[in-house]
Amino acid sequence: MVVISPITIPEDGRVYESSNVQLKIDDTQLSTGSLYITNNFLLWQGDGRNDGISIPWTRISLHAISIDPVKCVYFILDYRLLWPNVVEHRNGNSNGNSSENDDEVDEGNYEDDDEEMTQMWLIPCDAEEVDKIYNAMIQCQILNPDPNDSLSEEEEFMEALDENVEELDPEEMQNLNIDDGRYDDANED
C-alpha cells in the first residue's frame, strides 16, 4: 500500500538517496525534494512539505529512463493515486472542480486501464543521477518480485510455452534439410 504521510527513512537497506529531485505525478509538477530508494520502498519527501510518499516496489508496474520532459526516470503505479491537496484530479483537472468537458467522454480514445494507473516522473536536478536512480530501482525490484506474476520463474515460463504448442503431425512437416549445399558460399570471404 502506498502511504502518504511524514516519511521515516530506515537506517538499514538504503540503496540510493539524493536531494533536489522533482516529482511529477500525472499532470501535477511538485517541487524538489529528497528521494530515498530502499530495499522495500521508494520514498520521496518534498522540501517544505509535512507529508511525503512511500511506495512499495510491488506497486510499481513499469519503470524506464525517459527524455520527456527532460532526462528523468518514468514509472507507473498499478492504481490511481490520490494525494489530498496535491493530486485529486481526473481528466487533467487538478483543482478539484469539474469542468464542462469532464462529463464528455471520447469513447474512441478512452481506456478503463488509464483510470487504474498513475504515471510518475523523478526529475533530478543533475541529469547524471538518472542512471543511478534507474539502476537502484532495478536492483530493488529484483529483490521484490510481483507475487501475482505467474511467469516469474523460468520453469513456469517454459511450462506455459509447452501448454500452448500444438503437436505437429510428421506428415504435415516439410523436409528441413539444410545440408543440401544452399549455404556453402555464406562463409566465403
C-alpha positions in Angstrom: 0.0 0.0 0.0 1.3 3.5 -0.9 1.4 5.7 2.2 1.0 9.5 2.1 2.3 10.8 5.4 5.5 12.1 7.0 8.1 9.6 6.0 10.6 7.8 8.1 13.9 6.9 6.4 15.1 3.5 7.5 18.8 3.3 8.6 19.2 -0.2 7.0 18.5 -1.2 3.4 19.2 2.2 1.8 20.3 1.7 -1.8 20.3 5.3 -3.0 19.5 8.8 -1.8 19.5 12.3 -3.3 18.2 15.7 -2.7 16.9 18.1 -5.4 14.7 15.6 -7.1 11.4 16.8 -8.6 8.4 14.6 -8.6 5.7 14.8 -11.3 2.5 12.9 -10.8 0.4 12.7 -13.9 -0.1 16.4 -14.9 0.9 17.7 -11.4 4.5 19.0 -11.1 5.7 19.1 -7.5 8.6 21.0 -6.0 12.0 19.4 -5.4 12.5 17.1 -2.6 14.6 14.2 -1.2 14.5 10.8 -2.8 15.3 7.6 -0.9 15.4 4.2 -2.5 15.5 1.3 -0.1 15.2 -2.4 -0.4 11.4 -2.3 0.1 10.3 1.2 -0.8 10.7 4.3 -3.0 10.3 7.3 -0.7 10.0 11.0 -1.7 9.7 13.9 0.8 9.1 17.3 -0.8 11.1 20.3 0.5 9.0 22.3 3.0 6.2 19.6 3.0 5.0 17.8 6.1 3.9 14.7 4.1 5.8 12.5 1.7 5.1 9.4 -0.3 6.2 5.8 0.4 5.7 3.4 -2.5 6.4 -0.4 -2.1 8.1 -1.9 -5.1 5.3 -4.3 -5.9 3.0 -1.3 -6.7 5.4 -0.1 -9.5 4.5 -1.9 -12.6 7.0 -0.3 -15.0 10.0 2.0 -14.9 12.2 3.4 -17.6 14.5 6.2 -18.5 12.7 9.0 -20.3 13.7 12.2 -22.1 10.2 13.8 -21.7 10.0 16.4 -20.2 13.9 16.1 -19.7 16.1 13.1 -19.0 14.4 11.5 -16.0 13.0 8.2 -14.6 9.5 7.4 -15.6 7.4 4.9 -13.8 3.8 3.7 -13.5 1.9 2.7 -10.4 -0.7 0.0 -10.9 -3.5 2.0 -9.5 -4.9 5.6 -9.4 -3.0 7.7 -6.7 -4.9 10.4 -5.0 -2.9 12.7 -2.7 -5.1 15.2 -0.8 -4.4 18.8 -1.7 -1.8 17.6 -4.3 -3.2 15.1 -6.7 -7.0 14.8 -6.6 -7.9 15.1 -10.2 -9.2 13.2 -13.2 -9.1 14.3 -16.8 -6.2 16.8 -16.2 -8.3 18.9 -13.8 -6.1 19.4 -10.7 -8.1 21.9 -8.8 -10.9 19.5 -7.7 -13.6 21.4 -9.7 -15.3 19.7 -12.5 -15.4 21.4 -15.9 -17.9 21.1 -18.7 -15.8 18.7 -20.6 -15.3 16.3 -17.7 -18.7 14.7 -18.5 -17.9 14.3 -22.2 -16.0 11.1 -22.9 -14.5 10.4 -26.3 -15.3 6.7 -26.4 -12.8 6.1 -29.2 -9.9 7.3 -27.1 -11.0 6.2 -23.6 -9.5 3.2 -21.9 -10.5 1.9 -18.5 -6.9 0.9 -17.8 -5.9 4.5 -17.7 -8.2 5.1 -14.8 -6.4 2.4 -12.8 -2.9 3.7 -13.1 -0.7 6.7 -12.2 2.2 8.0 -14.3 5.1 9.4 -12.3 8.4 11.0 -13.1 11.5 11.5 -11.0 13.5 14.5 -12.3 16.8 15.1 -10.6 18.4 18.5 -11.0 21.6 16.7 -12.1 20.9 14.6 -15.2 23.9 12.4 -14.3 21.8 11.0 -11.4 19.1 9.5 -13.7 21.1 6.3 -14.5 21.9 5.8 -10.8 18.3 6.1 -9.8 17.2 3.8 -12.6 19.8 1.1 -11.6 18.9 1.4 -7.9 15.2 0.8 -8.9 16.2 -2.3 -11.0 18.1 -3.7 -8.0 15.2 -3.2 -5.6 12.6 -4.5 -8.0 14.6 -7.7 -8.3 14.5 -8.0 -4.5 10.7 -7.6 -4.6 9.2 -9.7 -7.4 5.5 -9.3 -8.1 3.7 -12.1 -6.1 0.9 -12.2 -8.8 3.3 -12.7 -11.7 2.7 -16.3 -12.7 5.6 -16.3 -15.1 8.2 -15.1 -12.6 10.2 -18.4 -12.7 11.9 -19.7 -15.9 10.4 -23.2 -15.3 6.9 -21.8 -15.1 7.5 -19.9 -18.3 8.7 -23.0 -20.2 5.7 -25.0 -18.9 3.4 -22.2 -20.2 5.1 -22.4 -23.6 4.7 -26.2 -23.7 1.0 -25.9 -23.0 0.5 -23.6 -25.9 2.4 -25.6 -28.5 0.3 -27.8 -30.7 1.6 -31.3 -31.6 2.8 -31.4 -35.2 1.9 -34.4 -37.4 5.1 -35.7 -39.1 3.2 -35.9 -42.4 2.5 -32.2 -42.3 6.1 -31.2 -41.6 8.3 -30.2 -44.5 11.7 -31.5 -45.1 14.0 -29.1 -43.4 17.4 -30.4 -44.6 19.8 -27.5 -44.6 22.9 -29.6 -45.7 21.9 -29.5 -49.3 24.6 -27.0 -50.3 22.5 -23.9 -50.4 24.6 -22.1 -47.9 28.1 -23.3 -48.8 29.2 -19.8 -50.1 28.0 -18.0 -47.0 31.3 -18.3 -45.2 33.5 -17.3 -48.1 35.5 -14.1 -47.7 
